[in-house]
Amino acid sequence: MKQRIDAQLAMIGHAGAKWDMDWSSVYSARALTLPDYVHGRVLFTGDAAHMLPIFGVRGANTAFQDAQSLAWHLAFVLKGPGRAGAAGQPQRRARGRGARDH
């Protein structure tokens, strides 16, 4: 690990810099999704519905997509002939799975 850190420091112009490691750990990337984002009157969005690894900020992106999708679906339910149970679930589930699998 020391060689890899030294190589990174050299790459950014700090070759030979002294450093001490305070702590290290192994990060375990997980990707999980609920089978159903609607449970009774509760709608799950973002990380509560689909947890993604931190790489590429995909969790935040899908949370924003969920919020946008949920907003227009709920507006349609309140102002038009929509079903509250739908709430964009198929599209949201597809986005969650797509981000999880890539």
Secondary structure, 3 states (H helix, E strand, C coil): CHHHHHHHHHHCCCCCCCCCCCCCCCCCCCCEECCCCEECCEECCHHHCEECCCHHHHHHHHHHHHHHHHHHHHHHHHHCCCCCCCCCHHHHHHHHHHHHHC
